[in-house]
Amino acid sequence: MIWIQVCSSTVAGVSAGYGIMCTCEGSLYTWELSSGAKLGYLTHCRGATLSCLVADDSGSSGVFAVAVDGTQLQELKQTLTITKAGMQFMQIKFHEEIQNLGLHIHGLASVASRCQIVLEENRKLYNEIQYLKGRILFNMMSLFK
C-alpha cells in the first residue's frame, strides 16, 4: 500500500531509506521508500511553516533535522557538528581501548605459554624423580637379600 500526501510539501528529503516530508501546514511525516508505507506523523508546528529539512543521506544513520524557520537552521547545524565530533571522539577512544585490550591479551598469552613450558619441565622432573625413587628402592631391596 502506497501512502500519498494530499497537501503540498514545503520541503522533502531522504535519509537511510526513509522519505521525510514537511507540509505547508507545519506537519512532518515519514515513510519507507521501498514500500511507500507511512511510518508516522512526527510533529506539528502550529502557525509555522517548516522551511528547511537537513537529512544525512551519506549513510544509514537516519539522522535528520527540521527548521521551523531560517533562524533555527544554524543551531541545528551546530548541534549536528557537535554530535559528529562527539561520535568521532568516542570512536577514537573505543579504538584505543580495543588496542590496549589486544596488548593485554597478547601479554597474557605470552605468560600462559611460559607457564606451559615450566609445567612441562616440572612434569619431566617429577617423572625423573619417580624413576630415581624406584631405582633406589630396588637397590636397597637387593642389598637386604
C-alpha positions, -999 to 999 in steps of 0.1 A, spaced: 0 0 0 15 33 -10 8 64 11 3 97 -7 2 131 10 -26 153 -4 -13 186 9 17 201 -9 50 199 8 73 228 15 104 206 17 112 169 13 142 147 18 156 112 21 176 96 49 185 60 54 158 46 31 131 68 45 113 97 30 107 128 51 83 155 41 73 188 56 39 201 47 27 237 43 7 232 75 38 226 96 35 188 98 63 164 94 57 129 80 80 99 73 75 69 51 95 39 40 109 44 4 109 7 -6 73 0 2 58 35 4 43 26 38 36 55 61 57 53 92 44 81 112 35 117 119 63 133 138 54 168 147 32 197 141 42 233 145 11 254 148 11 286 128 46 279 114 59 266 81 86 241 82 111 258 60 142 235 59 150 199 62 185 186 67 190 149 62 221 127 64 220 109 30 256 98 32 249 66 51 223 47 71 222 68 102 187 81 96 195 115 112 175 145 101 167 179 114 139 203 106 139 241 110 106 259 116 122 290 102 156 300 89 169 311 123 168 276 137 189 261 109 223 274 122 215 259 157 206 226 141 239 226 121 259 233 152 242 206 172 249 181 143 285 192 142 289 188 180 273 154 178 295 142 150 326 155 168 315 136 200 310 104 180 344 107 163 360 112 198 342 81 211 353 61 181 389 71 187 387 62 224 370 29 215 398 21 190 424 29 217 407 7 243 405 -22 218 442 -18 211 450 -17 248 429 -48 253 447 -65 225 481 -57 241 469 -71 275 456 -103 258 489 -106 240 508 -103 273 485 -129 289 491 -153 261 529 -148 264 527 -155 302 505 -186 296 529 -200 270 558 -196 295 537 -213 322 532 -241 298 569 -246 293 575 -245 331 547 -271 337 563 -294 310 597 -291 327 581 -298 361 564 -329 347 597 -342 333 614 -336 367 586 -354 386 588 -384 363 626 -385 367 623 -383 405 598 -412 404 622 -432 383 651 -425 407 629 -434 438 621 -467 421 658 -474 413 668 -465 449 641 -487 464 651 -516 440 688 -512 450 680 -511 487 659 -542 485 687 -560 466 711 -551 495 689 -568 521 685 -600 502 
